[in-house]
Amino acid sequence: MRVVAAMSGGVDSAVAAARMLDAGHEVVGVHLALSQNASRLRESARGCCTIEDAGDARRVADRLGIPFYVWDLADRFRRDVVEDFVAEYAAGRTPNPCLRCNEKIKFAALLDRAVALGFDAVATGHYAQVVENADGTRELHRAVDTAKDQSYVLGVLTADQLARAFFPLGDTTKPAIRAEAASRGFAVAKKPDSHDICFIPDGDTQGWLERRLGQQPGEIVDAGGEVVGRHTGAYRFTVGQRRGLGLDRSTLDGSPRFVTQVDPVRNVVTVGTVDLLGVDAIEGDHALWCGPPPDGVVEVGAQVRAHGEEVPATAWADGDTVQVRLDGRLRGVAPGQSVVLYDRTRVVGSATIARAFLDRPADRATG
C-alpha cells in the first residue's frame, strides 16, 4: 500500500512513519508547512511547524531512506483553522482548533491531495486505534495509553476518511515510543511534545486575540443583570472560566464567580456562582459520524474536552444535528466546543456544541 506519513518533526510521527515502513508499505514522508511566516526555531514546547521541525522530519526520513517532501498548506490552514478560530471567539464561542485542523487539513486537504497523487492512505502519530471488522469496515477506538489518548480530536473523521487512515501508535505507551525512537537512532527521541495551540506559541490566547480583534470594552453583569465589572473584550471569556475576571469578590459575598454566558451582540459577559454552571442537555450541529449514525436513541459516553472525563448519556441524531442528554450535570460546557460520543472505547461521532442547558428539574439532577 502506498502511504503518506505526515511528519511533524516530533517523535510520534517519526515512529509512526518507521512502523508503516516496517509493515511493508511504500512510505513517503510529508511535512505540512502551515505558517506563512514560519519561525526558524521553536519558541517553546507549545509551538510546532517551524523550519527546525521541518529539518527534524527530513533527518528522520533520510535515516529511514524514504522520500520526503514539504507541502505548503499555509493558505488553507490560515483560512480553515486560524480565521475560523478568531471568528468563533468573536461570536462568543469556544472552538477547538486541533479538531478543526484534523477535519480540514490532515484528513481533508492532506488526504485529498494524497489520494489525487495515487496514494492509498495517510498515517499520523496520533494516539488512537483503528479496528478492522470482518466485513472490512473500520472503527476508531481509544488508545491503550489513556493519558495520551487523542481519539477525541479525531472524532471529526468520517467513515470514508477512517478507511484511509492509519494510527500506528495506538497500541503503545508514550514512554515506549520514546524508547523505540532512541533505539532507531532518531535524534528527536527526547524532543519535547508540542502543546495546546500551535499558532499561539507563547500560550497567551487572550493577548493573541486582542491583537486581531482590538479592545472592545463592555460590561460584566451578574445573573440579575446588575453590573459588577467591566472587560476589554467579550471574546476574552469562555463559559466556565473562573480566573482573570477582574472582579472585586468582596462586593459579591466573597464567593467565586464563573462565566455563565458570553453575549457578543451586546458585548456583555454574565457571571454567576458555581451552581449556575451545571447542564445536563447538549444540542450539537455539524454532526460527523465515524460509521453509521445512531439508530434511534442510544446509550453513549459523552466527552466535551480533549482531556475531560467521559460521562454517561443518551443521544439521538436528527439530520445534521445531535441531541445529547447527560445522566448527571456537567459544568463549563461552552458553545463552540465539540461533544464526542463513545460506545465503550469506540468513537461513534462528534458534533459542535450549539447550546447547553438544564433540561431536568434540580431535584432530579445529579452531580
Secondary structure, 3 states (H helix, E strand, C coil): CEEEEECCCCHHHHHHHHHHHHCCCEEEEEEEECCCCCCCCCCCCCCCCCHHHHHHHHHHHHHHCCCEEEEECHHHHHHHHHHHHHHHHHCCCCCCHHHHHHHHHHHHHHHHHHHHCCCCEEECCCCCEEEECCCCCEEEECCCCCCCCCCHHHCCCCHHHHCCEECCCCCCCHHHHHHHHHHCCCHHHHCCCCCCCCCCCCCCHHHHHHHHHCCCCEEEECCCCCEEEEECCHHHCCCCCCCCCCCCHHHCCCCCCEEEEEECCCCEEEEECHHHCCEEEEEEEEEEECCCCCCCCEEEEEECCCCCCCEEEEEEEECCEEEEEEEEEECCCCCCCEEEEEECCEEEEEEEEEEEECCCCHHHCCC
